[in-house]
Amino acid sequence: MKTLFELKERGFTPLEIKNHAFYTYVIMSKKDGRWYTGSTNNLRKRFREHNNNKVFSTKGKGPFELIYYEACKNEQDARIREKYLKSGMGKRYLKNRLKRFLSLTGFTLIEIMLVVVIIGILAAMVVPRLAGRTEQAKIAVTTADVKTNIPLALDLYELDIGTYPATLNDLKSNNVNSESWRGPYTKGSPKDAWGKTYYYTCPGTHNNGDYDVYSSGPDGQPGNDDDIHNWE
C-alpha cells in the first residue's frame, strides 16, 4: 500500500497515478464534524457524490471536506487501508497524522473519542468465550483490553465527569450520581480472557498521576512475570 507521496517517489507521473490508482479517503462533515472513511478509483467523482447526497451512508450529513487520502496501486490495497483506518488503531494513526489539522479546526479529545465509540471499540470490552483458542490468542485479546479498550473507556469517563472512576464498576453504573455521566462506557463486566476481573488503581503506582490497569495473566496470580499491564 503506497501513499501518493510514495508513488511519486517511485517515479509514477501524475497521469499514471490518476489513471491507475485507487484511493482511500477520509471526509469530514461540516455539519457535525464526524469523519467518514471510504475507498474509490475516482476520488473527485466520489467526493462530489458525497456532497450531492448520492451516497447512502452519508446522505443528509454534508457538506463535506476532504481531510485525508492515500493512493494505492490496486483496489484490494485500498480496501485494506479503508478497513484499517476505520479501526481503533487506524483512528489513532489518523489523529497523529492530522495533528495540526485537528488543532486548527478545534477538534477536542472528546470528539475524537466519540468517533472511536461509534465504531464499536468499547464493545470489545466484553471478551467472548475463547474455548478452543490458543493461549496466544487469549493473551492478545487481554492485551488489547489493557492497553486500548479499558484506557479509552476510562479517558471518556474522565472527560465527562472530570475525574477517573474509583473502580471499573463506575464505568457501567452512575455510582457518582452525576448528571454528566453518559455511560455505560463498557458492555458487561470487564474480565480478561481467563475470566478474571481486571485490576485497576487510580492514582497508579506505575503510571504517576494516571492509572494502572492490569490482568493477572494466564496463571491468575497477580505480581508474576506473566501479568499483562498498561505500563512499560
C-alpha positions, 0 to 999 in steps of 0.5 A: 500500500503506497501513499501518493507521496510514495508513488511519486517517489517511485517515479509514477507521473501524475497521469499514471497515478490518476489513471491507475490508482485507487484511493482511500479517503477520509471526509469530514462533515461540516455539519457535525464534524464526524469523519467518514472513511471510504475507498474509490478509483475516482476520488473527485467523482466520489467526493462530489457524490458525497456532497450531492447526497448520492451516497447512502451512508452519508446522505443528509450529513454534508457538506463535506471536506476532504481531510485525508487520502492515500493512493494505492496501486490496486483496489484490494490495497485500498480496501485494506487501508479503508478497513484499517483506518476505520479501526481503533488503531487506524483512528489513532494513526489518523489523529497523529497524522492530522495533528495540526489539522485537528488543532486548527479546526478545534477538534477536542479529545472528546470528539475524537473519542466519540468517533472511536465509540461509534465504531464499536471499540468499547464493545470489545470490552466484553471478551467472548468465550475463547474455548478452543483458542490458543493461549496466544490468542487469549493473551492478545485479546487481554492485551488489547483490553489493557492497553486500548479498550479499558484506557479509552473507556476510562479517558471518556469517563474522565472527560465527562465527569472530570475525574477517573472512576474509583473502580471499573464498576463506575464505568457501567453504573452512575455510582457518582450520581452525576448528571454528566455521566453518559455511560455505560462506557463498557458492555458487561463486566470487564474480565480478561480472557481467563475470566478474571476481573481486571485490576485497576488503581487510580492514582497508579503506582506505575503510571504517576498521576494516571492509572494502572490497569492490569490482568493477572495473566494466564496463571491468575496470580497477580505480581508474576512475570506473566501479568499483562499491564498498561505500563512499560 
